[in-house]
Amino acid sequence: MTQATSTAAPKSHTGRRDWLAVVAVMIGIFLLVTVEQLPIGLLSQVAESLGVSEGSAGLMITVPGVVAAFAAPLLPMAVGRMDRRLLLTSLMLLMTLASVLGAIVDSFALLLATRVLIGVCIGGFWAIAGGLASRLVALAQVPRAMSLIFSGVAGATVLGVPAGTWLGDVTHWRVAFAAMGGLSFLVTLALWWLLPSLPAYQPVRLASLTGQFASRGMRVGAIVTALVVIGHFAAYTFISPILQTIAGIPLAQVSALLLLYGAAGMVGNFIAGNAAARRTHTTVLMIPSLLAMVALAFPWLAPQAPMGIVLLMMWGLVFGGISVSLQTWVLKAALNPEAATALMAFVFNLSIGIGAMAGGQVVDAFGLTTVLCLSGVMFVLAALLVMRTPPSVLGAR
């Protein structure tokens, strides 16, 4: 793994409190991703409540994605050597405020304004949290800790989005948003109590960000991330209408299927985490290849509802491994781990915004089948790029 040296000595022992700190960071990511993606499950309800089209409602995903993309590199640069413990807890406190405001505003424009604040939280938190494993646990346990931290992404789809969707269905979408605010405050307290002091030994600078592209592995990782994430969110943002319209599944069953989708994603996260630690190149190649098969098959096979459910579960299983696999790829290619993580957070979140926005335009203009085909093409391009990249760029198989 090519990394710049740090003034911090590696930990030789991992105590119980260290693992609790890892869990707290994981729950923080869990809530961030839940809040970011919760409108996916409540898209139809929010659109009807605030009088906007489903395509326009997709901006609730686009806005925080784009803002998070720019917050990821800019916020670490702005705060310099600020203790990362203070930064992470401050961001979770801001998430609390944004979620509560989102629950009480009475116009779509104001709701989007709260999503701007959420984007700041997502970008800043992700940029720092992605590289914390090596600072919280002993070196031999870093892969396990990193898989645990990024299981928060899959956990958000397992519990967060489905539970929030269910809560919004049985009460109101505003109640679901408010609940996220309360949980965010509890995580703020946990982070402040459990995290050790985390000074920035290698503060992020503009030169260190642009310098990451000197590594071919980083360049390929960034492009593959963009293609896969754009392709995924172009279609997945509209998974509720896709399931209802193409697979003929009633709206009342969507939240249960999203729960199963997320459970598959959790399994995929740990499978991919273990596989990527040993065979990074092969694992990253398999993910867009399998996603392409699912997306391109969905319009033709999903009208038979049972087959649609099988494809959805496969989609969750495969995409659940994307965060930990690409993070492993990036850290093996990185020249500065925190700068590389911030850069990838920029690419990942900007791609979420672009994917959701492009998907909304395609859905409004051409329909749901077309957006699935578009996603499939993006996945194919990503797979071809990985295939043409020699494993030697990572020094791994």
C-alpha angles and dihedrals in degrees: 000000000000110000137150113252120258130212088232117096113229115257114257097194135034115212131194092262090053091056090046088054089052089051091049091053090048091052089048091056089043091058095042092054091042092053091044094051101031092097088063091070093039097039097116093044095049092044092053094043095052097034101244133125121261089246091055091045087060086075086080085074097036097053100054090040093056094042092047090052092061095036091057096069099022100051096054088048092049096050094045110183095358111145107266091220090062092043095052094047091047091052092050089050089053088049088055091054094045093050093050092048090049089057095056107036116109103208136058091235092057091045089055088051090059088049088059089060090047089053090055090052094047095048096045096044095045093048091057102032095053092069100037098093093082090052097048103044140032117279095254091055097048095099090052092047092047091051089050093049093049092045082079087074093054091038090059089060092042098049112355106057096032092046091045090047091050092048091049091048095051095039121007136298089249091061090054091051092048091050089057088056093054093048091047090056091053090051090049089059092045093051092049091050100042107034118088122223106292110191116187103253091177107030114202116254130180091249092053090052096050090040091065089075089068084082115078089208090059092048092051092043092053094049094045090049091052094049095046097043095045090048093048099047095041086068106020093057085068098040093122095058089038092057092044098044104033102029096032093231115157117245090241090065097047096086091052091050091049088053090055090044089055093047088055088049092053090053090047091052094059094040091051093043092057093041095047092052088061105027108019098165095048093046094051091047093053095053101065091035092059093039090055090054091051097046095046093046095047100080091050103038104028096073083079094073098214091053090047090056092049091052091048091053091049089050090054094045093052100039090047088073098051100091099049093040095052092042088055090049091049096048090051090053098037126119092190114019098209093044091048092049091048090050092050091047087055092051094043097049096040087052091052089055094045092046095050092045094046091045091052092052092048093046093050093045105034110008141246098298091058093052091054091052090049090053091050091054091052091052092049091053091050092050092049092051093052090046091055093049114087115233088233090080086076098034085237139102 
